[in-house]
Amino acid sequence: MKDLVILKNYCNECDKNTNHAVLAQHDWHSDPDDYSYAQYHKLVKCLGCDNVSLRIEDHDIESAYQTDNEWEVPITTKSYPKKLQNHKKFDNDYLIPKLVRNIYNEVLLTLQEDAKILSSLGLRACIESVCNHLEIVGGNLAIRINKLATVGYISKKDAERLHAIRFMGNDSAHEIKAPKEASLKIALEIVEHLLKSVFILPEQANGYLDTLIDQYTLFEKLLEKHLSNFNNGDEYPLSHFFEKDWRRVQDCISLFQTELIDNINKNNFELLKIGRQEKNKKGDEIQYFIIHKMEVIE
């Protein structure tokens, strides 16, 4: 029985170099009078997870060089199916909007194929697609990135890093300049941080963490939930209705209360009526609201 050949090969499932057994092999050799070259096709199986892949070795015999008393042949290897090595995709990428997710996945394919210029353009397009989804408008991407920070989706430091990706994409588009592999790797991490911060973490935190509320629709939904704890005719300021959750809405309460009053006057919010106003110890006017019509809150 032929001895089993063991070699080190990258495993897509283990996501690292592991011991592989060679299951089958096909060799091809060039005419040595022309150029001495060989190619080995090896069907290999990971001895850790049993994943099977194709390994192709290119042996440049003509370029062999001597080391001590031996000749070293330059060997390059490729594995199929291809995979972006040492990279873990999002487990919950379904939380990313479809168009943004499609562009992100296409970027991973270009990186996998080592298409550096297209990868650079794709990473820039990822940022553009995030701005489109969030309806961040502006005459150019520079303005839109700054607005992402201004409205609070990202920090100022995050914006600075996104501008670096914008520069890289512009160089690829206008100067046909391929970025370095290390630059693309960092740029991918920055874009993935953007996607995670804007789309994934807010959804994961919802219901598990008491996050700040900065959207009126979420404010109104939380208000309806708290109103179910009170009786018709109860009259209190909003802070009393929200109880401990007041801390989640108070940063934007002026805008929220203005829109709430407008909706009550237009009969778009029927659970409350506008009540009396009183001054607190600081002399500030405090608006009260009256429970008017309770509905069953699912």
C-alpha positions as CSV (number, residue, x, y, z in Angstrom):
1,M,0.0,0.0,0.0
2,K,1.3,3.4,-1.0
3,D,2.3,5.6,1.9
4,L,0.0,8.5,2.6
5,V,1.5,11.9,1.7
6,I,1.0,14.6,4.2
7,L,1.6,18.3,3.6
8,K,0.7,21.7,5.0
9,N,-2.2,23.5,3.2
10,Y,-4.6,26.3,3.9
11,C,-8.0,25.0,5.0
12,N,-11.0,27.1,4.2
13,E,-13.0,25.7,7.0
14,C,-10.4,25.8,9.7
15,D,-9.3,29.2,8.3
16,K,-5.6,28.3,8.8
17,N,-2.8,26.1,7.6
18,T,-3.3,22.5,8.7
19,N,-2.0,19.1,7.8
20,H,-3.6,17.7,4.6
21,A,-3.5,14.2,3.1
22,V,-3.0,13.9,-0.6
23,L,-5.9,11.8,-2.0
24,A,-5.0,12.0,-5.7
25,Q,-2.5,13.8,-7.9
26,H,-2.0,14.7,-11.5
27,D,1.4,15.9,-12.8
28,W,2.3,17.9,-15.8
29,H,5.9,18.7,-17.0
30,S,7.0,21.0,-19.8
31,D,9.6,20.2,-22.4
32,P,12.9,20.8,-20.6
33,D,14.6,21.8,-23.8
34,D,12.1,24.7,-24.0
35,Y,11.7,25.8,-20.3
36,S,11.9,23.5,-17.3
37,Y,8.6,23.8,-15.5
38,A,6.2,21.5,-13.7
39,Q,2.6,21.7,-12.4
40,Y,1.1,19.4,-9.8
41,H,-2.7,19.1,-9.2
42,K,-3.4,17.6,-5.8
43,L,-6.7,16.7,-4.3
44,V,-6.2,17.1,-0.6
45,K,-8.2,16.6,2.6
46,C,-7.8,18.4,5.8
47,L,-6.9,16.0,8.6
48,G,-8.7,18.3,11.1
49,C,-12.1,18.8,9.6
50,D,-12.1,16.5,6.5
51,N,-12.7,19.5,4.1
52,V,-11.5,18.6,0.6
53,S,-9.9,21.1,-1.8
54,L,-7.8,21.3,-4.9
55,R,-4.1,22.4,-4.5
56,I,-2.2,23.5,-7.6
57,E,1.6,23.8,-7.3
58,D,3.7,25.6,-9.9
59,H,7.4,24.5,-9.8
60,D,9.7,26.9,-11.7
61,I,12.6,24.4,-12.1
62,E,14.4,26.7,-14.5
63,S,14.8,29.2,-11.7
64,A,16.2,26.8,-9.1
65,Y,19.0,28.1,-7.0
66,Q,21.5,26.4,-4.8
67,T,21.3,26.5,-1.0
68,D,24.2,24.8,0.8
69,N,24.5,21.4,-1.0
70,E,20.9,21.4,-2.3
71,W,18.9,23.0,-5.1
72,E,15.8,25.0,-4.1
73,V,13.0,25.2,-6.6
74,P,10.6,28.2,-6.4
75,I,7.1,26.9,-5.8
76,T,3.9,28.9,-5.8
77,T,0.6,27.4,-4.7
78,K,-3.1,28.1,-5.2
79,S,-6.1,26.5,-3.5
80,Y,-9.6,26.0,-4.9
81,P,-12.3,27.0,-4.1
82,K,-10.7,30.3,-3.4
83,K,-11.3,32.1,-0.1
84,L,-10.2,35.4,1.4
85,Q,-7.8,34.0,4.0
86,N,-7.8,34.9,7.6
87,H,-11.1,36.8,7.2
88,K,-14.4,36.1,9.0
89,K,-17.6,37.3,7.4
90,F,-20.5,38.6,9.5
91,D,-22.6,35.8,10.9
92,N,-25.6,38.1,10.8
93,D,-25.1,40.0,7.6
94,Y,-28.9,39.8,7.0
95,L,-29.1,42.8,9.2
96,I,-27.3,44.8,6.5
97,P,-29.6,46.3,3.9
98,K,-29.7,44.2,0.7
99,L,-28.0,46.7,-1.7
100,V,-25.3,47.5,0.8
101,R,-24.8,43.8,1.5
102,N,-24.5,43.0,-2.2
103,I,-21.8,45.6,-2.7
104,Y,-19.9,44.4,0.4
105,N,-20.0,40.7,-0.9
106,E,-18.8,41.8,-4.3
107,V,-15.9,43.6,-2.6
108,L,-15.0,40.3,-0.8
109,L,-14.9,38.5,-4.2
110,T,-12.6,41.1,-5.7
111,L,-10.3,40.9,-2.7
112,Q,-10.4,37.1,-3.0
113,E,-9.3,37.4,-6.7
114,D,-6.6,39.9,-5.8
115,A,-8.2,42.5,-8.0
116,K,-6.8,45.5,-6.1
117,I,-8.1,48.4,-8.2
118,L,-11.6,47.0,-8.3
119,S,-11.4,46.2,-4.5
120,S,-10.5,49.8,-3.8
121,L,-13.4,51.1,-5.9
122,G,-15.8,48.7,-4.3
123,L,-14.8,49.8,-0.8
124,R,-15.5,53.4,-1.8
125,A,-18.9,52.2,-3.3
126,C,-19.7,50.6,0.1
127,I,-19.5,53.9,1.8
128,E,-21.6,55.5,-0.9
129,S,-24.3,52.8,-0.5
130,V,-24.4,53.4,3.3
131,C,-25.0,57.1,2.7
132,N,-27.7,56.4,0.1
133,H,-29.5,54.0,2.5
134,L,-29.3,56.6,5.4
135,E,-30.4,59.3,3.0
136,I,-27.3,61.3,3.7
137,V,-27.1,63.8,0.8
138,G,-24.3,66.1,-0.5
139,G,-22.6,67.2,-3.6
140,N,-19.8,64.7,-3.2
141,L,-18.7,61.8,-1.0
142,A,-16.5,64.1,1.2
143,I,-19.5,66.1,2.3
144,R,-21.6,63.0,2.9
145,I,-18.9,61.4,5.1
146,N,-18.7,64.5,7.2
147,K,-22.5,64.5,7.5
148,L,-22.4,60.9,8.7
149,A,-20.4,62.2,11.7
150,T,-22.4,65.4,12.1
151,V,-25.7,63.5,12.5
152,G,-24.1,61.0,14.9
153,Y,-23.9,57.8,12.9
154,I,-20.1,57.7,13.2
155,S,-17.4,59.5,15.2
156,K,-15.1,62.2,13.9
157,K,-12.2,59.7,14.0
158,D,-14.3,57.2,12.0
159,A,-15.0,59.9,9.4
160,E,-11.2,60.6,9.0
161,R,-10.6,56.9,8.3
162,L,-13.5,56.8,5.7
163,H,-11.9,59.8,4.0
164,A,-8.7,57.7,3.6
165,I,-10.7,55.1,1.8
166,R,-12.2,57.8,-0.4
167,F,-8.7,59.0,-1.3
168,M,-7.6,55.4,-2.1
169,G,-10.7,54.9,-4.3
170,N,-10.1,58.2,-6.1
171,D,-6.5,57.2,-6.8
172,S,-7.6,53.9,-8.3
173,A,-10.3,55.5,-10.4
174,H,-8.4,58.5,-11.8
175,E,-4.8,57.4,-11.7
176,I,-5.4,53.6,-12.2
177,K,-3.3,53.1,-9.1
178,A,-3.5,49.8,-7.3
179,P,-3.3,50.1,-3.5
180,K,-1.1,47.9,-1.4
181,E,-2.5,44.6,0.0
182,A,-2.0,45.8,3.6
183,S,-3.9,49.1,2.8
184,L,-6.8,47.1,1.4
185,K,-6.9,44.8,4.4
186,I,-7.1,47.8,6.8
187,A,-9.7,49.5,4.5
188,L,-11.9,46.4,4.6
189,E,-11.7,46.4,8.5
190,I,-12.8,50.1,8.5
191,V,-15.7,49.5,6.2
192,E,-16.8,46.4,8.2
193,H,-16.6,48.5,11.3
194,L,-19.0,51.1,9.6
195,L,-21.5,48.3,8.6
196,K,-21.4,46.8,12.1
197,S,-21.8,50.2,13.8
198,V,-24.6,51.5,11.6
199,F,-26.6,48.3,10.9
200,I,-25.7,45.3,13.1
201,L,-25.0,46.6,16.6
202,P,-28.2,48.7,16.9
203,E,-30.3,45.7,16.0
204,Q,-28.5,43.4,18.3
205,A,-28.6,45.9,21.2
206,N,-32.4,46.6,20.7
207,G,-34.2,44.8,23.5
208,Y,-31.1,43.9,25.4
209,L,-29.5,47.3,26.2
210,D,-31.1,50.6,27.1
211,T,-29.8,52.6,24.2
212,L,-30.5,56.3,23.6
213,I,-33.4,57.0,21.4
214,D,-33.0,59.7,18.8
215,Q,-35.9,58.9,16.4
216,Y,-39.4,60.1,17.0
217,T,-41.0,56.8,15.8
218,L,-39.0,54.9,18.4
219,F,-39.9,57.5,21.0
220,E,-43.6,57.2,20.3
221,K,-43.4,53.4,20.3
222,L,-41.8,53.4,23.8
223,L,-44.3,56.0,25.0
224,E,-47.2,53.8,24.0
225,K,-45.7,50.9,25.9
226,H,-45.4,52.9,29.1
227,L,-48.9,54.4,28.8
228,S,-50.3,51.0,29.2
229,N,-49.2,51.2,32.9
230,F,-51.5,54.2,33.6
231,N,-55.3,54.8,33.8
232,N,-57.5,57.1,31.7
233,G,-57.6,60.6,33.2
234,D,-54.1,60.4,34.7
235,E,-52.3,63.6,34.1
236,Y,-48.5,63.8,34.3
237,P,-45.5,65.3,32.5
238,L,-43.7,63.0,30.0
239,S,-40.9,62.3,32.5
240,H,-43.4,60.6,34.8
241,F,-44.8,58.3,32.1
242,F,-41.4,57.2,31.0
243,E,-40.1,56.5,34.5
244,K,-36.6,55.0,34.3
245,D,-36.6,55.1,30.5
246,W,-36.7,58.9,30.7
247,R,-32.9,58.8,30.5
248,R,-33.2,57.2,27.0
249,V,-35.2,60.0,25.5
250,Q,-34.4,63.2,27.5
251,D,-31.5,64.3,25.2
252,C,-34.0,64.8,22.3
253,I,-37.1,65.5,24.4
254,S,-37.7,69.1,23.2
255,L,-38.0,67.9,19.6
256,F,-40.0,64.8,20.6
257,Q,-42.5,66.8,22.7
258,T,-43.0,69.4,19.9
259,E,-43.8,66.6,17.4
260,L,-46.0,64.8,19.9
261,I,-48.1,67.9,20.6
262,D,-48.4,68.4,16.8
263,N,-49.6,64.8,16.3
264,I,-52.1,65.1,19.2
265,N,-53.5,68.3,17.7
266,K,-53.8,66.6,14.3
267,N,-55.5,63.5,16.0
268,N,-52.5,61.4,14.9
269,F,-51.8,60.3,18.5
270,E,-55.0,59.6,20.4
271,L,-53.7,58.1,23.6
272,L,-53.0,61.5,25.1
273,K,-54.6,65.0,25.4
274,I,-52.7,68.1,26.1
275,G,-53.0,69.0,29.8
276,R,-52.0,72.0,32.0
277,Q,-48.6,73.7,32.2
278,E,-46.7,74.2,35.5
279,K,-43.4,75.8,36.4
280,N,-40.8,73.8,38.2
281,K,-38.4,75.1,40.8
282,K,-36.1,76.5,38.2
283,G,-38.9,78.4,36.5
284,D,-39.1,76.2,33.5
285,E,-42.6,75.5,31.9
286,I,-43.5,71.8,32.3
287,Q,-46.1,70.4,29.9
288,Y,-48.6,67.9,31.3
289,F,-50.4,65.3,29.3
290,I,-53.7,63.5,30.1
291,I,-54.4,59.8,29.4
292,H,-57.3,60.0,27.0
293,K,-57.8,56.7,25.2
294,M,-56.1,53.5,26.1
295,E,-55.7,50.9,23.5
296,V,-54.4,47.3,23.9
297,I,-50.7,47.4,23.2
298,E,-49.4,44.2,21.7
